[in-house]
Amino acid sequence: MSASAGCSSVLWSDRKEKPGPVPHPGEEKRRFFRVECVLRTEFRLRDHGVWVPAEVLDLSVAGMKVRFDPFFRGKTLPPERFEWAECTFRFPVNGSFFQIEGCFLRVYQREAGRFTAGVEFSDPSPEQQFKLVELYGIFRRKSAGIP
């Protein structure tokens, strides 16, 4: 599957934009600001019916970085299995779930029993983008001790 076949990108557009500053070596150039956080989420790969718990390590309206255990149904899946894999993510919010479609970009860190991977959301609507900002607001209030 090609990179463009599974996940359409909100990071690319046909609009002509003025080029921004050139990033320094080691920095990435992004259109959307990422914020560090620690949120719970779950994901389900298109061809697996099981919801897998994951931690969100950073979040933007375009994507996120997640950490999870790659052990599925009695075996550990290789990192390549997640590259460009389409999935559904769900976040617990006020007693229900907020769901959004996305795809894994690649696994870029492997630890004992944990993968860290980048995720790109698949064309999130403005309502979904607002919900993502709301999720971050909930995290900020909890971390500041505000109910």
C-alpha positions in Angstrom: 0.0 0.0 0.0 1.4 3.4 -0.9 1.6 6.1 1.7 -1.0 8.2 0.0 -3.4 5.3 -0.6 -4.4 4.7 3.0 -4.2 8.0 4.7 -5.0 11.3 3.1 -3.0 14.1 4.8 -4.1 17.2 6.4 -0.4 18.2 6.4 -0.3 18.8 2.7 -2.5 21.2 0.8 -2.7 22.6 -2.8 -2.7 26.2 -1.5 0.3 28.3 -2.1 1.7 29.4 1.2 4.7 31.5 2.0 7.6 29.3 3.0 8.4 29.6 6.7 11.7 29.6 8.4 14.1 26.8 7.6 14.2 24.4 10.6 17.6 23.9 12.3 19.2 20.5 12.0 17.3 18.0 14.1 14.1 20.0 14.1 11.0 19.3 12.1 8.9 21.7 10.1 5.2 21.3 11.0 2.1 23.2 10.0 0.4 22.4 13.3 1.7 22.9 16.8 2.2 19.7 18.9 1.7 19.8 22.6 3.1 17.3 25.1 0.6 15.5 27.2 -0.3 12.1 28.7 -3.7 11.0 27.6 -5.3 7.6 27.4 -6.6 6.3 24.1 -7.3 3.0 22.4 -6.9 2.0 18.8 -8.2 -0.8 16.6 -6.4 -1.8 13.4 -8.6 -2.3 10.4 -8.0 -6.0 10.3 -8.1 -6.6 14.1 -11.2 -6.4 16.2 -9.4 -5.8 19.5 -9.1 -2.4 21.1 -5.5 -1.8 22.2 -4.7 0.6 25.0 -2.1 3.3 24.3 -0.7 6.5 25.8 -0.7 9.7 23.9 2.6 11.5 24.4 1.9 14.5 22.2 -1.0 15.8 20.3 -2.0 18.2 17.5 -5.1 18.6 15.4 -3.3 16.7 12.6 -1.8 13.8 14.5 -0.1 12.4 17.7 2.7 10.3 19.1 1.5 7.2 20.9 3.2 4.4 23.0 1.7 1.0 23.1 2.3 -2.7 23.6 2.5 -4.5 20.2 1.5 -7.9 21.7 -1.7 -9.1 19.9 -3.5 -12.4 20.2 -0.6 -14.3 21.5 2.2 -12.8 19.4 4.1 -9.6 19.1 3.5 -7.9 15.8 6.6 -6.5 14.0 7.0 -2.7 13.7 6.5 -3.0 9.9 2.9 -4.2 10.5 2.0 -0.7 11.8 3.6 1.3 9.1 0.7 3.0 7.1 -1.8 0.8 9.0 -5.2 2.4 9.0 -7.0 2.4 12.4 -9.6 4.0 14.5 -8.7 5.7 17.8 -11.1 6.4 20.6 -10.7 8.7 23.6 -12.7 8.5 26.8 -14.6 11.8 27.2 -17.3 12.4 29.9 -18.5 8.8 30.1 -18.5 8.2 26.4 -16.0 8.0 23.6 -14.7 10.4 20.9 -13.5 8.4 17.8 -11.3 9.5 15.0 -9.8 7.7 12.0 -6.0 7.8 11.5 -3.1 5.8 10.4 0.3 4.9 11.8 3.2 6.5 10.0 6.0 4.4 11.4 7.4 3.0 14.6 10.4 5.0 15.5 11.2 3.8 19.0 11.2 0.2 20.4 11.6 -0.5 24.0 11.0 -3.7 26.0 7.4 -4.5 25.2 6.6 -1.0 23.9 6.5 0.8 20.6 6.4 4.5 20.1 4.8 5.6 16.8 3.6 8.6 14.9 0.0 8.8 13.9 -1.7 11.0 11.3 -5.4 11.7 11.5 -7.3 11.0 8.3 -8.9 14.3 7.3 -10.3 15.4 10.7 -13.4 17.6 10.4 -13.4 21.0 12.1 -15.6 19.4 14.8 -13.1 16.7 15.4 -10.3 19.2 15.5 -12.2 21.2 18.2 -12.7 17.9 20.1 -9.0 17.2 20.0 -8.3 20.7 21.4 -10.9 20.0 24.1 -9.1 16.7 25.0 -5.9 18.7 25.5 -7.8 21.2 27.6 -9.1 18.4 29.8 -5.5 17.1 30.2 -4.3 20.7 31.2 -7.0 21.2 33.8 -6.3 17.7 35.4 -2.6 18.3 35.4 -3.2 21.7 37.1 -5.5 20.1 39.7 -8.6 21.9 38.3 -11.7 19.7 38.2 
